[in-house]
Amino acid sequence: EQGVLLLNAVLTVEAGNAASHEGKGWERFTDAVVAKVNAHKEHVVFLLWGGYAQRKGSIIDSQRHLVLKAPHPSPLSASRGFFGCGHFSKTNKYLQDTGQQPIDWVLPASVQG
């Protein structure tokens, strides 16, 4: 509804085994998605959270888009720089500065509980 796409670098995983499906082809697919958005849209904000996501930065034109990087927001790493990174407010400022609508980042009540 607001133009937000949440995309992991690898789209499946074995339960309880992080990165278990790395190298199984998802990277090619998600690279293609990022490359397509990069090439065909203007003034997109790419929030690259964690090492896997940050590797996608090499296929993004940072002259045409805003690229923000932070540690992954998982409980294991969020306190190492994700909390307080200000990505949501920076995103909205960039969107407004480029004539776009800001994102309402508040989750609907149906998702919160």
MARDO-636069 format. One record per atom (N, C-alpha, C, O): residue number from 1; atom name; x, y, z. Coordinates in pm, whole numbers, always signed. Layout:
REM MARDO-636069
KEVEX   num   atomo        X        Y        Z
KEVEX   NUM      CA        X        Y        Z
...
***
This chain:
REM MARDO-636069
KEVEX   num   atomo        X        Y        Z
KEVEX     1       N      +80     -120       +0
KEVEX     1      CA       +0       +0       +0
KEVEX     1       C      +85     +127       +0
KEVEX     1       O      +46     +228      -59
KEVEX     2       N     +200     +121      +66
KEVEX     2      CA     +283     +241      +78
KEVEX     2       C     +411     +233       -5
KEVEX     2       O     +492     +325       -2
KEVEX     3       N     +429     +124      -77
KEVEX     3      CA     +549     +111     -159
KEVEX     3       C     +668      +55      -86
KEVEX     3       O     +782      +85     -121
KEVEX     4       N     +646      -27      +16
KEVEX     4      CA     +755      -89      +91
KEVEX     4       C     +766     -235      +50
KEVEX     4       O     +667     -308      +49
KEVEX     5       N     +887     -278      +17
KEVEX     5      CA     +915     -418      -13
KEVEX     5       C    +1018     -467      +87
KEVEX     5       O    +1129     -414      +94
KEVEX     6       N     +982     -568     +165
KEVEX     6      CA    +1077     -631     +257
KEVEX     6       C    +1130     -755     +188
KEVEX     6       O    +1052     -843     +150
KEVEX     7       N    +1260     -764     +173
KEVEX     7      CA    +1319     -873      +96
KEVEX     7       C    +1445     -923     +165
KEVEX     7       O    +1541     -847     +182
KEVEX     8       N    +1446    -1047     +205
KEVEX     8      CA    +1567    -1109     +259
KEVEX     8       C    +1657    -1151     +144
KEVEX     8       O    +1609    -1176      +33
KEVEX     9       N    +1787    -1158     +169
KEVEX     9      CA    +1882    -1202      +67
KEVEX     9       C    +1861    -1348      +31
KEVEX     9       O    +1879    -1387      -85
KEVEX    10       N    +1824    -1428     +128
KEVEX    10      CA    +1793    -1570     +110
KEVEX    10       C    +1652    -1591     +165
KEVEX    10       O    +1624    -1552     +278
KEVEX    11       N    +1564    -1651      +86
KEVEX    11      CA    +1422    -1650     +119
KEVEX    11       C    +1371    -1771     +196
KEVEX    11       O    +1256    -1773     +239
KEVEX    12       N    +1455    -1871     +215
KEVEX    12      CA    +1415    -1986     +296
KEVEX    12       C    +1529    -2022     +389
KEVEX    12       O    +1644    -1982     +368
KEVEX    13       N    +1495    -2098     +493
KEVEX    13      CA    +1596    -2140     +590
KEVEX    13       C    +1545    -2265     +660
KEVEX    13       O    +1424    -2283     +679
KEVEX    14       N    +1636    -2350     +698
KEVEX    14      CA    +1601    -2465     +781
KEVEX    14       C    +1577    -2414     +923
KEVEX    14       O    +1658    -2338     +976
KEVEX    15       N    +1468    -2454     +984
KEVEX    15      CA    +1432    -2405    +1117
KEVEX    15       C    +1548    -2422    +1214
KEVEX    15       O    +1604    -2531    +1230
KEVEX    16       N    +1584    -2312    +1280
KEVEX    16      CA    +1689    -2314    +1381
KEVEX    16       C    +1830    -2319    +1327
KEVEX    16       O    +1925    -2336    +1404
KEVEX    17       N    +1846    -2304    +1196
KEVEX    17      CA    +1979    -2315    +1135
KEVEX    17       C    +2000    -2197    +1041
KEVEX    17       O    +1980    -2208     +920
KEVEX    18       N    +2041    -2083    +1097
KEVEX    18      CA    +2059    -1961    +1019
KEVEX    18       C    +2150    -1985     +899
KEVEX    18       O    +2250    -2057     +909
KEVEX    19       N    +2115    -1924     +788
KEVEX    19      CA    +2193    -1929     +663
KEVEX    19       C    +2204    -2070     +604
KEVEX    19       O    +2291    -2095     +521
KEVEX    20       N    +2118    -2160     +646
KEVEX    20      CA    +2126    -2299     +598
KEVEX    20       C    +2096    -2312     +449
KEVEX    20       O    +2136    -2411     +387
KEVEX    21       N    +2027    -2216     +390
KEVEX    21      CA    +1996    -2223     +248
KEVEX    21       C    +2077    -2122     +166
KEVEX    21       O    +2045    -2094      +51
KEVEX    22       N    +2182    -2069     +227
KEVEX    22      CA    +2272    -1981     +153
KEVEX    22       C    +2338    -2062      +41
KEVEX    22       O    +2375    -2178      +60
KEVEX    23       N    +2351    -1999      -76
KEVEX    23      CA    +2416    -2065     -189
KEVEX    23       C    +2327    -2162     -266
KEVEX    23       O    +2377    -2238     -348
KEVEX    24       N    +2199    -2159     -241
KEVEX    24      CA    +2106    -2250     -310
KEVEX    24       C    +2031    -2181     -423
KEVEX    24       O    +1935    -2237     -477
KEVEX    25       N    +2073    -2061     -459
KEVEX    25      CA    +2011    -1992     -572
KEVEX    25       C    +1930    -1869     -538
KEVEX    25       O    +1900    -1788     -625
KEVEX    26       N    +1893    -1854     -411
KEVEX    26      CA    +1814    -1738     -374
KEVEX    26       C    +1889    -1607     -401
KEVEX    26       O    +1828    -1506     -436
KEVEX    27       N    +2019    -1608     -384
KEVEX    27      CA    +2097    -1486     -402
KEVEX    27       C    +2083    -1433     -545
KEVEX    27       O    +2072    -1312     -565
KEVEX    28       N    +2084    -1522     -642
KEVEX    28      CA    +2067    -1478     -782
KEVEX    28       C    +1930    -1413     -801
KEVEX    28       O    +1918    -1310     -867
KEVEX    29       N    +1829    -1474     -743
KEVEX    29      CA    +1694    -1420     -755
KEVEX    29       C    +1683    -1283     -688
KEVEX    29       O    +1634    -1188     -749
KEVEX    30       N    +1729    -1272     -563
KEVEX    30      CA    +1716    -1145     -492
KEVEX    30       C    +1807    -1038     -553
KEVEX    30       O    +1773     -920     -550
KEVEX    31       N    +1923    -1076     -607
KEVEX    31      CA    +2006     -981     -681
KEVEX    31       C    +1929     -925     -800
KEVEX    31       O    +1934     -805     -827
KEVEX    32       N    +1857    -1012     -870
KEVEX    32      CA    +1780     -969     -988
KEVEX    32       C    +1668     -873     -948
KEVEX    32       O    +1641     -776    -1018
KEVEX    33       N    +1602     -900     -836
KEVEX    33      CA    +1496     -811     -787
KEVEX    33       C    +1554     -674     -755
KEVEX    33       O    +1500     -572     -798
KEVEX    34       N    +1664     -671     -681
KEVEX    34      CA    +1727     -544     -644
KEVEX    34       C    +1774     -470     -770
KEVEX    34       O    +1755     -349     -781
KEVEX    35       N    +1835     -541     -863
KEVEX    35      CA    +1884     -479     -987
KEVEX    35       C    +1768     -419    -1067
KEVEX    35       O    +1782     -311    -1125
KEVEX    36       N    +1656     -488    -1071
KEVEX    36      CA    +1539     -440    -1146
KEVEX    36       C    +1484     -312    -1082
KEVEX    36       O    +1455     -215    -1153
KEVEX    37       N    +1470     -312     -951
KEVEX    37      CA    +1422     -192     -881
KEVEX    37       C    +1521      -78     -902
KEVEX    37       O    +1481      +35     -931
KEVEX    38       N    +1649     -107     -888
KEVEX    38      CA    +1754       -7     -907
KEVEX    38       C    +1745      +57    -1045
KEVEX    38       O    +1757     +179    -1058
KEVEX    39       N    +1724      -24    -1148
KEVEX    39      CA    +1727      +24    -1286
KEVEX    39       C    +1599      +95    -1328
KEVEX    39       O    +1603     +185    -1412
KEVEX    40       N    +1486      +56    -1272
KEVEX    40      CA    +1358     +103    -1325
KEVEX    40       C    +1282     +198    -1235
KEVEX    40       O    +1173     +243    -1272
KEVEX    41       N    +1334     +229    -1119
KEVEX    41      CA    +1269     +323    -1028
KEVEX    41       C    +1365     +436     -995
KEVEX    41       O    +1486     +423    -1011
KEVEX    42       N    +1310     +547     -950
KEVEX    42      CA    +1391     +662     -908
KEVEX    42       C    +1367     +688     -759
KEVEX    42       O    +1258     +667     -708
KEVEX    43       N    +1471     +734     -693
KEVEX    43      CA    +1462     +779     -553
KEVEX    43       C    +1405     +672     -461
KEVEX    43       O    +1312     +698     -384
KEVEX    44       N    +1460     +553     -470
KEVEX    44      CA    +1422     +442     -382
KEVEX    44       C    +1514     +444     -261
KEVEX    44       O    +1632     +478     -272
KEVEX    45       N    +1461     +409     -146
KEVEX    45      CA    +1542     +393      -26
KEVEX    45       C    +1567     +244       -8
KEVEX    45       O    +1474     +164       +4
KEVEX    46       N    +1694     +207       -4
KEVEX    46      CA    +1735      +69      +22
KEVEX    46       C    +1790      +63     +164
KEVEX    46       O    +1892     +125     +194
KEVEX    47       N    +1724      -12     +250
KEVEX    47      CA    +1769      -32     +387
KEVEX    47       C    +1838     -167     +392
KEVEX    47       O    +1773     -271     +388
KEVEX    48       N    +1968     -165     +402
KEVEX    48      CA    +2048     -287     +397
KEVEX    48       C    +2090     -323     +539
KEVEX    48       O    +2184     -265     +594
KEVEX    49       N    +2020     -418     +596
KEVEX    49      CA    +2040     -456     +736
KEVEX    49       C    +2109     -591     +742
KEVEX    49       O    +2051     -693     +704
KEVEX    50       N    +2231     -591     +790
KEVEX    50      CA    +2310     -714     +802
KEVEX    50       C    +2402     -733     +684
KEVEX    50       O    +2386     -672     +579
KEVEX    51       N    +2499     -820     +704
KEVEX    51      CA    +2602     -843     +603
KEVEX    51       C    +2550     -894     +470
KEVEX    51       O    +2595     -849     +365
KEVEX    52       N    +2457     -989     +473
KEVEX    52      CA    +2403    -1042     +348
KEVEX    52       C    +2337     -932     +266
KEVEX    52       O    +2360     -921     +145
KEVEX    53       N    +2256     -851     +332
KEVEX    53      CA    +2188     -741     +262
KEVEX    53       C    +2288     -637     +213
KEVEX    53       O    +2273     -584     +103
KEVEX    54       N    +2388     -608     +294
KEVEX    54      CA    +2483     -504     +256
KEVEX    54       C    +2563     -541     +132
KEVEX    54       O    +2611     -453      +60
KEVEX    55       N    +2579     -669     +107
KEVEX    55      CA    +2646     -711      -17
KEVEX    55       C    +2567     -672     -141
KEVEX    55       O    +2624     -658     -249
KEVEX    56       N    +2437     -653     -126
KEVEX    56      CA    +2353     -610     -238
KEVEX    56       C    +2385     -465     -277
KEVEX    56       O    +2351     -421     -387
KEVEX    57       N    +2449     -392     -188
KEVEX    57      CA    +2480     -252     -214
KEVEX    57       C    +2563     -230     -339
KEVEX    57       O    +2556     -123     -399
KEVEX    58       N    +2640     -328     -378
KEVEX    58      CA    +2725     -312     -497
KEVEX    58       C    +2645     -305     -626
KEVEX    58       O    +2699     -263     -729
KEVEX    59       N    +2519     -345     -624
KEVEX    59      CA    +2438     -338     -747
KEVEX    59       C    +2337     -223     -742
KEVEX    59       O    +2247     -215     -826
KEVEX    60       N    +2353     -133     -645
KEVEX    60      CA    +2262      -20     -630
KEVEX    60       C    +2336     +109     -664
KEVEX    60       O    +2448     +132     -618
KEVEX    61       N    +2274     +193     -746
KEVEX    61      CA    +2330     +322     -783
KEVEX    61       C    +2298     +423     -674
KEVEX    61       O    +2186     +474     -666
KEVEX    62       N    +2395     +452     -590
KEVEX    62      CA    +2373     +543     -477
KEVEX    62       C    +2361     +689     -520
KEVEX    62       O    +2332     +775     -437
KEVEX    63       N    +2382     +718     -648
KEVEX    63      CA    +2358     +854     -698
KEVEX    63       C    +2209     +876     -726
KEVEX    63       O    +2162     +990     -722
KEVEX    64       N    +2136     +768     -753
KEVEX    64      CA    +1993     +777     -784
KEVEX    64       C    +1904     +738     -667
KEVEX    64       O    +1785     +769     -666
KEVEX    65       N    +1962     +670     -570
KEVEX    65      CA    +1884     +616     -460
KEVEX    65       C    +1956     +644     -327
KEVEX    65       O    +2075     +676     -325
KEVEX    66       N    +1882     +631     -218
KEVEX    66      CA    +1942     +641      -85
KEVEX    66       C    +1969     +500      -35
KEVEX    66       O    +1880     +416      -33
KEVEX    67       N    +2093     +476       +6
KEVEX    67      CA    +2133     +346      +59
KEVEX    67       C    +2175     +366     +205
KEVEX    67       O    +2269     +439     +234
KEVEX    68       N    +2103     +300     +295
KEVEX    68      CA    +2134     +307     +438
KEVEX    68       C    +2171     +168     +487
KEVEX    68       O    +2105      +70     +453
KEVEX    69       N    +2278     +160     +566
KEVEX    69      CA    +2327      +31     +614
KEVEX    69       C    +2330      +29     +767
KEVEX    69       O    +2361     +129     +831
KEVEX    70       N    +2298      -87     +822
KEVEX    70      CA    +2303     -107     +968
KEVEX    70       C    +2315     -256     +995
KEVEX    70       O    +2291     -338     +906
KEVEX    71       N    +2352     -292    +1118
KEVEX    71      CA    +2350     -434    +1154
KEVEX    71       C    +2209     -492    +1140
KEVEX    71       O    +2111     -418    +1140
KEVEX    72       N    +2201     -622    +1130
KEVEX    72      CA    +2073     -690    +1120
KEVEX    72       C    +1991     -665    +1247
KEVEX    72       O    +2047     -661    +1356
KEVEX    73       N    +1858     -649    +1234
KEVEX    73      CA    +1777     -622    +1352
KEVEX    73       C    +1741     -743    +1437
KEVEX    73       O    +1652     -734    +1522
KEVEX    74       N    +1805     -855    +1416
KEVEX    74      CA    +1775     -973    +1497
KEVEX    74       C    +1816     -948    +1642
KEVEX    74       O    +1901     -863    +1668
KEVEX    75       N    +1757    -1019    +1736
KEVEX    75      CA    +1793    -1001    +1877
KEVEX    75       C    +1942    -1022    +1905
KEVEX    75       O    +1994     -969    +2003
KEVEX    76       N    +2010    -1097    +1821
KEVEX    76      CA    +2152    -1124    +1843
KEVEX    76       C    +2242    -1007    +1805
KEVEX    76       O    +2354     -996    +1854
KEVEX    77       N    +2193     -917    +1717
KEVEX    77      CA    +2281     -810    +1670
KEVEX    77       C    +2220     -671    +1674
KEVEX    77       O    +2291     -574    +1648
KEVEX    78       N    +2094     -658    +1703
KEVEX    78      CA    +2027     -527    +1696
KEVEX    78       C    +2092     -423    +1786
KEVEX    78       O    +2094     -305    +1751
KEVEX    79       N    +2145     -464    +1900
KEVEX    79      CA    +2206     -368    +1993
KEVEX    79       C    +2343     -320    +1946
KEVEX    79       O    +2402     -233    +2010
KEVEX    80       N    +2394     -376    +1837
KEVEX    80      CA    +2526     -335    +1785
KEVEX    80       C    +2514     -229    +1676
KEVEX    80       O    +2604     -215    +1593
KEVEX    81       N    +2405     -153    +1676
KEVEX    81      CA    +2394      -43    +1582
KEVEX    81       C    +2262      -31    +1509
KEVEX    81       O    +2236      +72    +1448
KEVEX    82       N    +2178     -134    +1514
KEVEX    82      CA    +2047     -118    +1450
KEVEX    82       C    +1960      -24    +1532
KEVEX    82       O    +1902      +71    +1480
KEVEX    83       N    +1951      -52    +1664
KEVEX    83      CA    +1875      +37    +1750
KEVEX    83       C    +1940     +175    +1746
KEVEX    83       O    +2060     +189    +1768
KEVEX    84       N    +1861     +275    +1718
KEVEX    84      CA    +1913     +412    +1715
KEVEX    84       C    +1971     +455    +1583
KEVEX    84       O    +2021     +567    +1572
KEVEX    85       N    +1967     +370    +1481
KEVEX    85      CA    +2027     +408    +1352
KEVEX    85       C    +1945     +514    +1280
KEVEX    85       O    +1996     +581    +1191
KEVEX    86       N    +1819     +529    +1317
KEVEX    86      CA    +1736     +635    +1259
KEVEX    86       C    +1692     +610    +1116
KEVEX    86       O    +1654     +705    +1046
KEVEX    87       N    +1697     +486    +1071
KEVEX    87      CA    +1665     +459     +931
KEVEX    87       C    +1523     +497     +892
KEVEX    87       O    +1500     +541     +779
KEVEX    88       N    +1428     +481     +982
KEVEX    88      CA    +1290     +512     +947
KEVEX    88       C    +1271     +662     +927
KEVEX    88       O    +1207     +704     +831
KEVEX    89       N    +1327     +743    +1016
KEVEX    89      CA    +1315     +888    +1000
KEVEX    89       C    +1400     +938     +883
KEVEX    89       O    +1358    +1029     +812
KEVEX    90       N    +1517     +879     +861
KEVEX    90      CA    +1600     +918     +745
KEVEX    90       C    +1529     +883     +614
KEVEX    90       O    +1535     +959     +517
KEVEX    91       N    +1462     +768     +613
KEVEX    91      CA    +1385     +729     +495
KEVEX    91       C    +1277     +832     +466
KEVEX    91       O    +1263     +879     +353
KEVEX    92       N    +1200     +867     +568
KEVEX    92      CA    +1091     +962     +547
KEVEX    92       C    +1141    +1099     +506
KEVEX    92       O    +1077    +1166     +424
KEVEX    93       N    +1253    +1143     +561
KEVEX    93      CA    +1309    +1273     +519
KEVEX    93       C    +1346    +1268     +372
KEVEX    93       O    +1314    +1360     +298
KEVEX    94       N    +1414    +1163     +330
KEVEX    94      CA    +1453    +1149     +189
KEVEX    94       C    +1330    +1145      +98
KEVEX    94       O    +1327    +1211       -6
KEVEX    95       N    +1230    +1069     +137
KEVEX    95      CA    +1109    +1061      +55
KEVEX    95       C    +1045    +1198      +40
KEVEX    95       O    +1006    +1237      -70
KEVEX    96       N    +1033    +1271     +150
KEVEX    96      CA     +975    +1405     +143
KEVEX    96       C    +1062    +1499      +61
KEVEX    96       O    +1010    +1580      -16
KEVEX    97       N    +1194    +1489      +78
KEVEX    97      CA    +1285    +1575       +3
KEVEX    97       C    +1278    +1549     -148
KEVEX    97       O    +1311    +1637     -227
KEVEX    98       N    +1235    +1429     -186
KEVEX    98      CA    +1224    +1395     -329
KEVEX    98       C    +1079    +1396     -376
KEVEX    98       O    +1047    +1338     -480
KEVEX    99       N     +991    +1463     -300
KEVEX    99      CA     +853    +1482     -342
KEVEX    99       C     +762    +1361     -326
KEVEX    99       O     +659    +1352     -392
KEVEX   100       N     +800    +1269     -239
KEVEX   100      CA     +721    +1148     -218
KEVEX   100       C     +655    +1152      -80
KEVEX   100       O     +691    +1232       +6
KEVEX   101       N     +558    +1064      -63
KEVEX   101      CA     +489    +1055      +65
KEVEX   101       C     +574     +977     +166
KEVEX   101       O     +634     +876     +130
KEVEX   102       N     +579    +1024     +290
KEVEX   102      CA     +650     +947     +393
KEVEX   102       C     +574     +818     +425
KEVEX   102       O     +455     +807     +398
KEVEX   103       N     +645     +723     +481
KEVEX   103      CA     +588     +594     +520
KEVEX   103       C     +533     +604     +662
KEVEX   103       O     +597     +662     +750
KEVEX   104       N     +417     +547     +684
KEVEX   104      CA     +364     +532     +820
KEVEX   104       C     +418     +398     +870
KEVEX   104       O     +366     +293     +833
KEVEX   105       N     +520     +402     +954
KEVEX   105      CA     +589     +282     +999
KEVEX   105       C     +518     +209    +1113
KEVEX   105       O     +565     +104    +1156
KEVEX   106       N     +407     +263    +1163
KEVEX   106      CA     +335     +198    +1273
KEVEX   106       C     +264      +75    +1219
KEVEX   106       O     +191      +82    +1121
KEVEX   107       N     +287      -38    +1285
KEVEX   107      CA     +221     -162    +1244
KEVEX   107       C      +73     -157    +1279
KEVEX   107       O      +36     -105    +1384
KEVEX   108       N      -13     -210    +1192
KEVEX   108      CA     -156     -217    +1226
KEVEX   108       C     -177     -305    +1349
KEVEX   108       O      -98     -395    +1375
KEVEX   109       N     -282     -278    +1423
KEVEX   109      CA     -311     -353    +1545
KEVEX   109       C     -320     -502    +1519
KEVEX   109       O     -285     -583    +1605
KEVEX   110       N     -368     -540    +1401
KEVEX   110      CA     -383     -683    +1369
KEVEX   110       C     -248     -754    +1359
KEVEX   110       O     -243     -877    +1370
KEVEX   111       N     -141     -680    +1338
KEVEX   111      CA       -7     -739    +1326
KEVEX   111       C      +67     -733    +1459
KEVEX   111       O     +153     -817    +1485
KEVEX   112       N      +36     -637    +1542
KEVEX   112      CA     +111     -613    +1665
KEVEX   112       C      +93     -721    +1770
KEVEX   112       O     +185     -744    +1849
KEVEX   113       N      -17     -786    +1776
KEVEX   113      CA      -38     -874    +1889
KEVEX   113       C      -60    -1014    +1849
KEVEX   113       O      -79    -1100    +1935
***
